[in-house]
Amino acid sequence: MERLSYKRSWSKFQGEMIRVNLDMVLVKRKMSLTELSGRVGISVTNLSLLKTGKVRGIRFSTLAAICRELDCQPADILEYNPEAV
C-alpha cells in the first residue's frame, strides 16, 4: 500500500510560482495516488509528476476529474504565490 504523506511542491513556470497541494488533499481524503489513478483514468506516473510539481500544465478536464473524485475545488490543489515571482 502506498504511504500516505504529503510534501508541498513548487512548480516554476514563466516566473510564476504555483504550489501543488495534491498530497495534502489525498491525505485528508485517505486516498492513495494509485486509487486516484484508477478512479480518474490517469497513469500513476502522470499523477506523480503533477503531485511533485514537475508538469508545465494540466488540462481542465483532468483537473475537473481529480476534483470530482477528491470532492474538492481546484484551489485546494493549486495555489498561486504572487510574492514568489
Sequence and secondary structure as in RCSB ss.txt:
>XXXX:A:sequence
MERLSYKRSWSKFQGEMIRVNLDMVLVKRKMSLTELSGRVGISVTNLSLLKTGKVRGIRFSTLAAICRELDCQPA
DILEYNPEAV
>XXXX:A:secstr
        EEEEETTEEEEE HHHHHHHHT  HHHHHHHHT  HHHHHHHHTT  S   HHHHHHHHHHHT  HH
HHEEE GGG 
